[in-house]
Every structure is written in C-alpha cells, then in structure tokens.
Amino acid sequence: MTLTEIAKTIPSEYRKEILETNMISRATASYSDASMAYLLQIWKTYVAPDEEIDMGCGLCKERILTNFKQLQDTLVKLEQQSNLLNAI
C-alpha cells in the first residue's frame, strides 16, 4: 500500500481533525497521552482493522506514531485537494 492509499483509508473528517489539532507532532508514544490514544484508535479502526494491536505495547505505539509521522505530508496533500474540490 502506498502512503496515499493508507491515508485515504482514514475518513476525511478525522484527517482534518488530526491536522487541525497538530495531533501527530503533539503525540508521544505513552500510555497516558490522549493524542496517541486517538491516533491508535484511528489506526486500529481504519488503517489496520484486521491487525491485532496491543494498546499497552510501547513498541506498537512507537511504530504507529512513526507511521503517522510518515503520513503527515500525504494527509496535508489530501486535505488541500479536498479544500480545492469544495471551493469549486
């Protein structure tokens, strides 16, 4: 799967919220971090629904946070495209 394909699995309203709240850069791979918990839930629900993710696994959180950091530019591009389409 390409980054664009992965990003498109996340519904636009969630992509927008993640970007508007700067959630990816604020998140830390910690159990008590609300941004990380939200990103984990998005990942588990939309990106990898069939994957077993241990919500208490620190390495799993690091991996998913790294994945979101890699996706950030793609999420921005999709949001820009959406805004252009809505402006027409």
KOLFI-386140 format. One record per residue (C-alpha): residue number from 1; residue in three letters; x, y, z. Coordinates in steps of 0.1 Angstrom, whole numbers, plus 5000, padded with zeros to 4 digits. Each point is the difference from the previous one (the first is absolute). Example, Ala and Ser with C-alpha at 12.3 -4.5 7.8 and 13.67 -1.06 7.14 Angstrom:
+-----+-----+------+-------+------+
:   k :   r : east : north :   up :
+-----+-----+------+-------+------+
:   1 : ALA : 5123 :  4955 : 5078 :
:   2 : SER : 5014 :  5034 : 4993 :
+-----+-----+------+-------+------+
//
This chain:
+-----+-----+------+-------+------+
:   k :   r : east : north :   up :
+-----+-----+------+-------+------+
:   1 : MET : 5000 :  5000 : 5000 :
:   2 : THR : 5012 :  5035 : 4992 :
:   3 : LEU : 4999 :  5029 : 5024 :
:   4 : THR : 4972 :  5015 : 4981 :
:   5 : GLU : 4980 :  4967 : 5001 :
:   6 : ILE : 5006 :  4998 : 5038 :
:   7 : ALA : 4990 :  5036 : 5006 :
:   8 : LYS : 4968 :  4996 : 4979 :
:   9 : THR : 4988 :  4972 : 5024 :
:  10 : ILE : 4997 :  5026 : 5027 :
:  11 : PRO : 4967 :  5019 : 4996 :
:  12 : SER : 5004 :  5037 : 4990 :
:  13 : GLU : 4985 :  5014 : 5032 :
:  14 : TYR : 5026 :  4981 : 5020 :
:  15 : ARG : 5028 :  5010 : 4977 :
:  16 : LYS : 4989 :  5036 : 5004 :
:  17 : GLU : 4998 :  4998 : 5038 :
:  18 : ILE : 5034 :  4984 : 5003 :
:  19 : LEU : 5016 :  5028 : 4979 :
:  20 : GLU : 4980 :  5029 : 5016 :
:  21 : THR : 5010 :  4990 : 5035 :
:  22 : ASN : 5036 :  4992 : 4990 :
:  23 : MET : 4994 :  4966 : 5016 :
:  24 : ILE : 5029 :  4981 : 4984 :
:  25 : SER : 5027 :  5024 : 5012 :
:  26 : ARG : 4985 :  5003 : 5034 :
:  27 : ALA : 4996 :  4962 : 5006 :
:  28 : THR : 5025 :  4980 : 5020 :
:  29 : ALA : 5001 :  4962 : 5001 :
:  30 : SER : 4987 :  5000 : 5035 :
:  31 : TYR : 4971 :  4981 : 5016 :
:  32 : SER : 4986 :  5032 : 5015 :
:  33 : ASP : 5003 :  5022 : 4969 :
:  34 : ALA : 4965 :  5009 : 4987 :
:  35 : SER : 5012 :  5008 : 4965 :
:  36 : MET : 5018 :  4967 : 4998 :
:  37 : ALA : 4969 :  4981 : 5012 :
:  38 : TYR : 4980 :  5018 : 4973 :
:  39 : LEU : 5025 :  4992 : 4972 :
:  40 : LEU : 5002 :  4964 : 5012 :
:  41 : GLN : 4962 :  4997 : 4998 :
:  42 : ILE : 4999 :  5016 : 4965 :
:  43 : TRP : 5028 :  4976 : 4988 :
:  44 : LYS : 4983 :  4969 : 5015 :
:  45 : THR : 4965 :  5010 : 4987 :
:  46 : TYR : 5008 :  5012 : 4964 :
:  47 : VAL : 5036 :  4991 : 4990 :
:  48 : ALA : 5005 :  4966 : 5015 :
:  49 : PRO : 4966 :  4987 : 5012 :
:  50 : ASP : 5011 :  4963 : 4997 :
:  51 : GLU : 5033 :  5005 : 5018 :
:  52 : GLU : 5003 :  4991 : 5036 :
:  53 : ILE : 5014 :  5031 : 5018 :
:  54 : ASP : 5009 :  4998 : 5037 :
:  55 : MET : 4990 :  5035 : 5013 :
:  56 : GLY : 5025 :  4996 : 5028 :
:  57 : CYS : 5029 :  4991 : 4978 :
:  58 : GLY : 5026 :  5029 : 5000 :
:  59 : LEU : 5017 :  4987 : 4968 :
:  60 : CYS : 4966 :  4998 : 4982 :
:  61 : LYS : 4993 :  5036 : 5010 :
:  62 : GLU : 5034 :  5011 : 4987 :
:  63 : ARG : 4994 :  4982 : 4967 :
:  64 : ILE : 4966 :  5015 : 4995 :
:  65 : LEU : 5012 :  5035 : 5010 :
:  66 : THR : 5028 :  4997 : 4975 :
:  67 : ASN : 4975 :  4989 : 4974 :
:  68 : PHE : 4979 :  5031 : 5006 :
:  69 : LYS : 5031 :  5022 : 4998 :
:  70 : GLN : 5008 :  4985 : 4966 :
:  71 : LEU : 4963 :  5005 : 4989 :
:  72 : GLN : 4998 :  5036 : 5012 :
:  73 : ASP : 5011 :  5016 : 4966 :
:  74 : THR : 4975 :  4978 : 4982 :
:  75 : LEU : 4972 :  5009 : 5024 :
:  76 : VAL : 5008 :  5037 : 4993 :
:  77 : LYS : 4998 :  4994 : 4962 :
:  78 : LEU : 4967 :  4981 : 5003 :
:  79 : GLU : 4986 :  5028 : 5021 :
:  80 : GLN : 5011 :  5026 : 4975 :
:  81 : GLN : 4984 :  4981 : 4972 :
:  82 : SER : 4968 :  4997 : 5019 :
:  83 : ASN : 5000 :  5037 : 5007 :
:  84 : LEU : 5005 :  5008 : 4963 :
:  85 : LEU : 4972 :  4977 : 4990 :
:  86 : ASN : 4977 :  5015 : 5026 :
:  87 : ALA : 5008 :  5035 : 4987 :
:  88 : ILE : 4989 :  4992 : 4965 :
+-----+-----+------+-------+------+
//
